[in-house]
Amino acid sequence: MKNQLAKLSFAVSPEASSSTHDKGIVILHAGSGCIYSSNEIGASIWRSLEEKLATQVITQEISKQYELADEVAHSHVSRFVAELEQHGLIERQGAL
C-alpha cells in the first residue's frame, strides 16, 4: 500500500474551497454544503495537494517539518488523503 500511495497524484476538486488559519484549515465542499476542518498537519498536506506534489514528497515534507518518523508521517498522510478523497474534496489523477 505504501508504494501505491507514493505513485498517486491528486487534484483538489473544483467544488472545494479552503481557508487556512494559525491552527489549521477549514474546507468547504460547495456541492454538498459540508464543512470540514483539520489541524496544522492537515493544512500542510492540503497545501501540498494544491501544489500537486506527489504523495511521497508530501510524506517526506511532513516527516521533516514536524519531526515525525517516516512511518508515522506516511500514516498521517495516507489516512488524511483517503478521507479527503472519500468526501469528494480531492480527485485521484493516477500514477506519476
N, CA, C and O atoms as CSV, one atom per row, in Angstrom:
chain,resi,resn,atom,element,x,y,z
A,1,MET,N,N,0.823,-1.197,0.000
A,1,MET,CA,C,0.000,0.000,0.000
A,1,MET,C,C,0.863,1.255,0.000
A,1,MET,O,O,0.526,2.244,-0.652
A,2,LYS,N,N,1.974,1.217,0.730
A,2,LYS,CA,C,2.828,2.400,0.799
A,2,LYS,C,C,3.336,2.778,-0.583
A,2,LYS,O,O,3.330,3.957,-0.937
A,3,ASN,N,N,3.775,1.804,-1.371
A,3,ASN,CA,C,4.275,2.098,-2.700
A,3,ASN,C,C,3.170,2.596,-3.622
A,3,ASN,O,O,3.416,3.460,-4.464
A,4,GLN,N,N,1.951,2.064,-3.479
A,4,GLN,CA,C,0.829,2.528,-4.290
A,4,GLN,C,C,0.526,3.987,-3.990
A,4,GLN,O,O,0.314,4.772,-4.914
A,5,LEU,N,N,0.503,4.364,-2.727
A,5,LEU,CA,C,0.220,5.743,-2.346
A,5,LEU,C,C,1.284,6.663,-2.910
A,5,LEU,O,O,0.963,7.748,-3.394
A,6,ALA,N,N,2.528,6.259,-2.858
A,6,ALA,CA,C,3.630,7.104,-3.317
A,6,ALA,C,C,3.502,7.429,-4.796
A,6,ALA,O,O,3.985,8.471,-5.239
A,7,LYS,N,N,2.867,6.567,-5.563
A,7,LYS,CA,C,2.767,6.756,-7.008
A,7,LYS,C,C,1.523,7.526,-7.430
A,7,LYS,O,O,1.365,7.834,-8.611
A,8,LEU,N,N,0.641,7.842,-6.493
A,8,LEU,CA,C,-0.601,8.528,-6.841
A,8,LEU,C,C,-0.437,10.036,-6.846
A,8,LEU,O,O,0.360,10.604,-6.100
A,9,SER,N,N,-1.216,10.660,-7.710
A,9,SER,CA,C,-1.310,12.115,-7.682
A,9,SER,C,C,-2.785,12.479,-7.547
A,9,SER,O,O,-3.666,11.716,-7.942
A,10,PHE,N,N,-3.034,13.644,-6.991
A,10,PHE,CA,C,-4.394,14.097,-6.740
A,10,PHE,C,C,-4.550,15.538,-7.179
A,10,PHE,O,O,-3.575,16.283,-7.276
A,11,ALA,N,N,-5.782,15.916,-7.439
A,11,ALA,CA,C,-6.115,17.310,-7.714
A,11,ALA,C,C,-7.241,17.705,-6.780
A,11,ALA,O,O,-8.109,16.892,-6.464
A,12,VAL,N,N,-7.227,18.941,-6.343
A,12,VAL,CA,C,-8.297,19.452,-5.497
A,12,VAL,C,C,-9.557,19.563,-6.345
A,12,VAL,O,O,-9.518,20.063,-7.469
A,13,SER,N,N,-10.664,19.097,-5.803
A,13,SER,CA,C,-11.943,19.168,-6.504
A,13,SER,C,C,-12.311,20.625,-6.780
A,13,SER,O,O,-12.064,21.492,-5.942
A,14,PRO,N,N,-12.894,20.901,-7.936
A,14,PRO,CA,C,-13.338,22.269,-8.211
A,14,PRO,C,C,-14.448,22.728,-7.262
A,14,PRO,O,O,-14.719,23.924,-7.157
A,15,GLU,N,N,-15.083,21.790,-6.579
A,15,GLU,CA,C,-16.145,22.137,-5.631
A,15,GLU,C,C,-15.612,22.415,-4.227
A,15,GLU,O,O,-16.382,22.739,-3.324
A,16,ALA,N,N,-14.300,22.289,-4.041
A,16,ALA,CA,C,-13.701,22.509,-2.719
A,16,ALA,C,C,-13.019,23.863,-2.657
A,16,ALA,O,O,-12.299,24.255,-3.575
A,17,SER,N,N,-13.252,24.562,-1.574
A,17,SER,CA,C,-12.514,25.796,-1.311
A,17,SER,C,C,-12.061,25.759,0.142
A,17,SER,O,O,-12.714,25.158,0.996
A,18,SER,N,N,-10.937,26.409,0.407
A,18,SER,CA,C,-10.353,26.290,1.738
A,18,SER,C,C,-9.933,27.636,2.299
A,18,SER,O,O,-9.748,28.615,1.577
A,19,SER,N,N,-9.792,27.644,3.600
A,19,SER,CA,C,-9.285,28.806,4.315
A,19,SER,C,C,-8.368,28.303,5.419
A,19,SER,O,O,-8.782,27.538,6.290
A,20,THR,N,N,-7.118,28.743,5.369
A,20,THR,CA,C,-6.174,28.326,6.398
A,20,THR,C,C,-6.097,29.393,7.487
A,20,THR,O,O,-6.333,30.577,7.245
A,21,HIS,N,N,-5.764,28.945,8.672
A,21,HIS,CA,C,-5.570,29.830,9.816
A,21,HIS,C,C,-4.416,29.295,10.642
A,21,HIS,O,O,-3.846,28.258,10.302
A,22,ASP,N,N,-4.063,29.972,11.708
A,22,ASP,CA,C,-2.888,29.607,12.508
A,22,ASP,C,C,-2.885,28.158,12.979
A,22,ASP,O,O,-1.823,27.540,13.067
A,23,LYS,N,N,-4.039,27.616,13.278
A,23,LYS,CA,C,-4.087,26.285,13.870
A,23,LYS,C,C,-4.610,25.209,12.928
A,23,LYS,O,O,-4.846,24.079,13.356
A,24,GLY,N,N,-4.796,25.543,11.647
A,24,GLY,CA,C,-5.260,24.517,10.725
A,24,GLY,C,C,-5.959,25.059,9.504
A,24,GLY,O,O,-5.579,26.092,8.953
A,25,ILE,N,N,-6.998,24.337,9.084
A,25,ILE,CA,C,-7.682,24.639,7.830
A,25,ILE,C,C,-9.162,24.299,7.949
A,25,ILE,O,O,-9.555,23.403,8.696
A,26,VAL,N,N,-9.965,25.031,7.199
A,26,VAL,CA,C,-11.387,24.740,7.041
A,26,VAL,C,C,-11.617,24.587,5.545
A,26,VAL,O,O,-11.179,25.420,4.752
A,27,ILE,N,N,-12.311,23.512,5.165
A,27,ILE,CA,C,-12.566,23.231,3.754
A,27,ILE,C,C,-14.072,23.118,3.553
A,27,ILE,O,O,-14.753,22.415,4.299
A,28,LEU,N,N,-14.587,23.812,2.545
A,28,LEU,CA,C,-16.000,23.767,2.185
A,28,LEU,C,C,-16.152,22.986,0.893
A,28,LEU,O,O,-15.459,23.247,-0.091
A,29,HIS,N,N,-17.073,22.017,0.905
A,29,HIS,CA,C,-17.446,21.328,-0.328
A,29,HIS,C,C,-18.741,21.991,-0.796
A,29,HIS,O,O,-19.810,21.747,-0.237
A,30,ALA,N,N,-18.634,22.830,-1.823
A,30,ALA,CA,C,-19.772,23.630,-2.273
A,30,ALA,C,C,-20.941,22.769,-2.738
A,30,ALA,O,O,-22.098,23.140,-2.541
A,31,GLY,N,N,-20.657,21.650,-3.339
A,31,GLY,CA,C,-21.718,20.776,-3.838
A,31,GLY,C,C,-22.591,20.193,-2.755
A,31,GLY,O,O,-23.808,20.099,-2.911
A,32,SER,N,N,-21.975,19.800,-1.655
A,32,SER,CA,C,-22.729,19.176,-0.564
A,32,SER,C,C,-23.056,20.159,0.554
A,32,SER,O,O,-23.945,19.912,1.368
A,33,GLY,N,N,-22.333,21.273,0.588
A,33,GLY,CA,C,-22.522,22.237,1.670
A,33,GLY,C,C,-21.837,21.823,2.964
A,33,GLY,O,O,-21.997,22.485,3.990
A,34,CYS,N,N,-21.080,20.739,2.924
A,34,CYS,CA,C,-20.396,20.252,4.125
A,34,CYS,C,C,-19.107,21.036,4.358
A,34,CYS,O,O,-18.411,21.427,3.421
A,35,ILE,N,N,-18.820,21.248,5.626
A,35,ILE,CA,C,-17.599,21.936,6.032
A,35,ILE,C,C,-16.743,20.961,6.828
A,35,ILE,O,O,-17.237,20.253,7.706
A,36,TYR,N,N,-15.461,20.934,6.511
A,36,TYR,CA,C,-14.506,20.056,7.176
A,36,TYR,C,C,-13.396,20.909,7.771
A,36,TYR,O,O,-13.059,21.968,7.241
A,37,SER,N,N,-12.838,20.445,8.865
A,37,SER,CA,C,-11.718,21.170,9.461
A,37,SER,C,C,-10.625,20.184,9.837
A,37,SER,O,O,-10.876,18.999,10.056
A,38,SER,N,N,-9.415,20.701,9.907
A,38,SER,CA,C,-8.283,19.870,10.279
A,38,SER,C,C,-7.242,20.727,10.980
A,38,SER,O,O,-7.301,21.957,10.975
A,39,ASN,N,N,-6.293,20.032,11.581
A,39,ASN,CA,C,-5.213,20.707,12.305
A,39,ASN,C,C,-4.133,21.209,11.346
A,39,ASN,O,O,-4.301,21.182,10.126
A,40,GLU,N,N,-3.042,21.658,11.916
A,40,GLU,CA,C,-1.939,22.228,11.145
A,40,GLU,C,C,-1.309,21.225,10.181
A,40,GLU,O,O,-0.932,21.591,9.068
A,41,ILE,N,N,-1.194,19.974,10.594
A,41,ILE,CA,C,-0.626,18.956,9.697
A,41,ILE,C,C,-1.549,18.747,8.499
A,41,ILE,O,O,-1.083,18.644,7.364
A,42,GLY,N,N,-2.860,18.686,8.748
A,42,GLY,CA,C,-3.820,18.564,7.658
A,42,GLY,C,C,-3.732,19.742,6.703
A,42,GLY,O,O,-3.842,19.573,5.489
A,43,ALA,N,N,-3.535,20.938,7.250
A,43,ALA,CA,C,-3.400,22.136,6.416
A,43,ALA,C,C,-2.149,22.033,5.540
A,43,ALA,O,O,-2.180,22.424,4.373
A,44,SER,N,N,-1.067,21.520,6.084
A,44,SER,CA,C,0.167,21.352,5.303
A,44,SER,C,C,-0.036,20.337,4.180
A,44,SER,O,O,0.424,20.545,3.057
A,45,ILE,N,N,-0.719,19.251,4.486
A,45,ILE,CA,C,-0.998,18.233,3.465
A,45,ILE,C,C,-1.872,18.842,2.370
A,45,ILE,O,O,-1.602,18.648,1.185
A,46,TRP,N,N,-2.919,19.578,2.756
A,46,TRP,CA,C,-3.819,20.204,1.788
A,46,TRP,C,C,-3.060,21.156,0.861
A,46,TRP,O,O,-3.233,21.109,-0.357
A,47,ARG,N,N,-2.222,22.016,1.438
A,47,ARG,CA,C,-1.446,22.955,0.620
A,47,ARG,C,C,-0.552,22.207,-0.380
A,47,ARG,O,O,-0.393,22.630,-1.525
A,48,SER,N,N,0.021,21.102,0.069
A,48,SER,CA,C,0.864,20.303,-0.825
A,48,SER,C,C,0.041,19.671,-1.947
A,48,SER,O,O,0.500,19.584,-3.086
A,49,LEU,N,N,-1.169,19.235,-1.622
A,49,LEU,CA,C,-2.056,18.691,-2.650
A,49,LEU,C,C,-2.452,19.780,-3.652
A,49,LEU,O,O,-2.559,19.513,-4.849
A,50,GLU,N,N,-2.668,20.993,-3.170
A,50,GLU,CA,C,-2.981,22.109,-4.064
A,50,GLU,C,C,-1.824,22.370,-5.038
A,50,GLU,O,O,-2.040,22.790,-6.175
A,51,GLU,N,N,-0.609,22.117,-4.582
A,51,GLU,CA,C,0.587,22.293,-5.417
A,51,GLU,C,C,0.844,21.075,-6.305
A,51,GLU,O,O,1.807,21.045,-7.071
A,52,LYS,N,N,-0.031,20.072,-6.190
A,52,LYS,CA,C,0.048,18.833,-6.974
A,52,LYS,C,C,1.341,18.060,-6.728
A,52,LYS,O,O,1.889,17.440,-7.639
A,53,LEU,N,N,1.817,18.106,-5.490
A,53,LEU,CA,C,3.000,17.331,-5.133
A,53,LEU,C,C,2.628,15.859,-5.015
A,53,LEU,O,O,1.508,15.521,-4.631
A,54,ALA,N,N,3.557,15.004,-5.341
A,54,ALA,CA,C,3.354,13.566,-5.187
A,54,ALA,C,C,3.195,13.233,-3.710
A,54,ALA,O,O,3.793,13.880,-2.850
A,55,THR,N,N,2.398,12.234,-3.428
A,55,THR,CA,C,2.161,11.871,-2.028
A,55,THR,C,C,3.444,11.454,-1.320
A,55,THR,O,O,3.580,11.662,-0.115
A,56,GLN,N,N,4.378,10.871,-2.049
A,56,GLN,CA,C,5.666,10.511,-1.446
A,56,GLN,C,C,6.409,11.764,-0.991
A,56,GLN,O,O,7.006,11.774,0.085
A,57,VAL,N,N,6.375,12.809,-1.794
A,57,VAL,CA,C,7.022,14.069,-1.446
A,57,VAL,C,C,6.318,14.708,-0.252
A,57,VAL,O,O,6.965,15.243,0.648
A,58,ILE,N,N,4.997,14.648,-0.253
A,58,ILE,CA,C,4.232,15.197,0.870
A,58,ILE,C,C,4.622,14.493,2.161
A,58,ILE,O,O,4.834,15.140,3.186
A,59,THR,N,N,4.715,13.175,2.110
A,59,THR,CA,C,5.103,12.399,3.298
A,59,THR,C,C,6.484,12.822,3.796
A,59,THR,O,O,6.683,12.994,4.999
A,60,GLN,N,N,7.426,12.989,2.889
A,60,GLN,CA,C,8.778,13.411,3.274
A,60,GLN,C,C,8.761,14.800,3.904
A,60,GLN,O,O,9.451,15.045,4.894
A,61,GLU,N,N,7.974,15.708,3.332
A,61,GLU,CA,C,7.896,17.067,3.873
A,61,GLU,C,C,7.268,17.074,5.269
A,61,GLU,O,O,7.741,17.780,6.159
A,62,ILE,N,N,6.215,16.298,5.459
A,62,ILE,CA,C,5.553,16.228,6.766
A,62,ILE,C,C,6.507,15.638,7.794
A,62,ILE,O,O,6.590,16.124,8.922
A,63,SER,N,N,7.224,14.593,7.407
A,63,SER,CA,C,8.189,13.964,8.306
A,63,SER,C,C,9.234,14.969,8.771
A,63,SER,O,O,9.552,15.049,9.957
A,64,LYS,N,N,9.761,15.732,7.825
A,64,LYS,CA,C,10.806,16.712,8.142
A,64,LYS,C,C,10.250,17.896,8.930
A,64,LYS,O,O,10.813,18.286,9.954
A,65,GLN,N,N,9.145,18.467,8.450
A,65,GLN,CA,C,8.582,19.673,9.063
A,65,GLN,C,C,8.136,19.450,10.510
A,65,GLN,O,O,8.321,20.321,11.359
A,66,TYR,N,N,7.553,18.289,10.786
A,66,TYR,CA,C,7.022,18.034,12.123
A,66,TYR,C,C,7.870,17.052,12.918
A,66,TYR,O,O,7.465,16.603,13.991
A,67,GLU,N,N,9.056,16.715,12.389
A,67,GLU,CA,C,9.994,15.812,13.049
A,67,GLU,C,C,9.318,14.493,13.449
A,67,GLU,O,O,9.385,14.054,14.597
A,68,LEU,N,N,8.665,13.883,12.450
A,68,LEU,CA,C,7.977,12.610,12.650
A,68,LEU,C,C,8.769,11.500,11.960
A,68,LEU,O,O,9.434,11.733,10.951
A,69,ALA,N,N,8.688,10.298,12.517
A,69,ALA,CA,C,9.273,9.146,11.847
A,69,ALA,C,C,8.569,8.966,10.501
A,69,ALA,O,O,7.391,9.298,10.367
A,70,ASP,N,N,9.282,8.445,9.512
A,70,ASP,CA,C,8.709,8.274,8.175
A,70,ASP,C,C,7.399,7.488,8.200
A,70,ASP,O,O,6.444,7.851,7.513
A,71,GLU,N,N,7.351,6.424,8.979
A,71,GLU,CA,C,6.145,5.593,9.037
A,71,GLU,C,C,4.972,6.351,9.654
A,71,GLU,O,O,3.830,6.173,9.228
A,72,VAL,N,N,5.235,7.179,10.632
A,72,VAL,CA,C,4.179,7.981,11.269
A,72,VAL,C,C,3.664,9.014,10.274
A,72,VAL,O,O,2.455,9.205,10.143
A,73,ALA,N,N,4.573,9.676,9.576
A,73,ALA,CA,C,4.173,10.662,8.566
A,73,ALA,C,C,3.369,9.993,7.454
A,73,ALA,O,O,2.354,10.526,7.004
A,74,HIS,N,N,3.825,8.833,7.020
A,74,HIS,CA,C,3.102,8.088,5.982
A,74,HIS,C,C,1.681,7.758,6.442
A,74,HIS,O,O,0.727,7.886,5.674
A,75,SER,N,N,1.550,7.339,7.679
A,75,SER,CA,C,0.230,7.003,8.228
A,75,SER,C,C,-0.688,8.218,8.232
A,75,SER,O,O,-1.848,8.120,7.832
A,76,HIS,N,N,-0.176,9.364,8.683
A,76,HIS,CA,C,-0.974,10.596,8.714
A,76,HIS,C,C,-1.393,11.014,7.305
A,76,HIS,O,O,-2.558,11.328,7.064
A,77,VAL,N,N,-0.446,11.017,6.389
A,77,VAL,CA,C,-0.729,11.456,5.024
A,77,VAL,C,C,-1.724,10.519,4.354
A,77,VAL,O,O,-2.701,10.980,3.764
A,78,SER,N,N,-1.494,9.219,4.435
A,78,SER,CA,C,-2.378,8.280,3.741
A,78,SER,C,C,-3.791,8.315,4.309
A,78,SER,O,O,-4.764,8.248,3.558
A,79,ARG,N,N,-3.911,8.418,5.623
A,79,ARG,CA,C,-5.232,8.483,6.248
A,79,ARG,C,C,-5.966,9.762,5.843
A,79,ARG,O,O,-7.148,9.722,5.499
A,80,PHE,N,N,-5.265,10.894,5.884
A,80,PHE,CA,C,-5.887,12.176,5.564
A,80,PHE,C,C,-6.288,12.235,4.088
A,80,PHE,O,O,-7.383,12.690,3.760
A,81,VAL,N,N,-5.410,11.780,3.207
A,81,VAL,CA,C,-5.704,11.771,1.772
A,81,VAL,C,C,-6.912,10.874,1.492
A,81,VAL,O,O,-7.777,11.242,0.698
A,82,ALA,N,N,-6.983,9.714,2.126
A,82,ALA,CA,C,-8.130,8.812,1.936
A,82,ALA,C,C,-9.432,9.476,2.373
A,82,ALA,O,O,-10.454,9.336,1.701
A,83,GLU,N,N,-9.401,10.198,3.492
A,83,GLU,CA,C,-10.603,10.889,3.959
A,83,GLU,C,C,-11.003,12.011,3.015
A,83,GLU,O,O,-12.188,12.185,2.730
A,84,LEU,N,N,-10.034,12.774,2.525
A,84,LEU,CA,C,-10.331,13.844,1.570
A,84,LEU,C,C,-10.976,13.272,0.310
A,84,LEU,O,O,-11.947,13.821,-0.211
A,85,GLU,N,N,-10.425,12.173,-0.165
A,85,GLU,CA,C,-10.969,11.543,-1.368
A,85,GLU,C,C,-12.376,11.000,-1.115
A,85,GLU,O,O,-13.262,11.144,-1.958
A,86,GLN,N,N,-12.574,10.385,0.027
A,86,GLN,CA,C,-13.880,9.825,0.376
A,86,GLN,C,C,-14.970,10.902,0.398
A,86,GLN,O,O,-16.113,10.641,0.025
A,87,HIS,N,N,-14.614,12.103,0.833
A,87,HIS,CA,C,-15.587,13.193,0.936
A,87,HIS,C,C,-15.663,14.043,-0.337
A,87,HIS,O,O,-16.357,15.059,-0.364
A,88,GLY,N,N,-14.952,13.629,-1.385
A,88,GLY,CA,C,-15.021,14.326,-2.666
A,88,GLY,C,C,-14.282,15.654,-2.700
A,88,GLY,O,O,-14.577,16.507,-3.537
A,89,LEU,N,N,-13.325,15.836,-1.799
A,89,LEU,CA,C,-12.572,17.093,-1.739
A,89,LEU,C,C,-11.353,17.072,-2.661
A,89,LEU,O,O,-10.861,18.123,-3.072
A,90,ILE,N,N,-10.876,15.888,-2.978
A,90,ILE,CA,C,-9.787,15.713,-3.949
A,90,ILE,C,C,-10.175,14.596,-4.899
A,90,ILE,O,O,-11.040,13.773,-4.601
A,91,GLU,N,N,-9.518,14.586,-6.050
A,91,GLU,CA,C,-9.792,13.575,-7.067
A,91,GLU,C,C,-8.495,12.911,-7.483
A,91,GLU,O,O,-7.483,13.578,-7.701
A,92,ARG,N,N,-8.535,11.600,-7.589
A,92,ARG,CA,C,-7.359,10.824,-7.984
A,92,ARG,C,C,-7.034,11.107,-9.441
A,92,ARG,O,O,-7.915,11.062,-10.300
A,93,GLN,N,N,-5.780,11.397,-9.717
A,93,GLN,CA,C,-5.345,11.696,-11.071
A,93,GLN,C,C,-4.564,10.545,-11.692
A,93,GLN,O,O,-4.356,10.522,-12.905
A,94,GLY,N,N,-4.135,9.601,-10.883
A,94,GLY,CA,C,-3.387,8.452,-11.416
A,94,GLY,C,C,-1.971,8.412,-10.904
A,94,GLY,O,O,-1.582,9.168,-10.014
A,95,ALA,N,N,-1.219,7.520,-11.483
A,95,ALA,CA,C,0.168,7.323,-11.061
A,95,ALA,C,C,1.063,8.341,-11.725
A,95,ALA,O,O,0.825,8.771,-12.854
A,96,LEU,N,N,2.102,8.717,-10.996
A,96,LEU,CA,C,3.097,9.655,-11.534
A,96,LEU,C,C,4.137,8.900,-12.323
A,96,LEU,O,O,5.064,9.506,-12.860
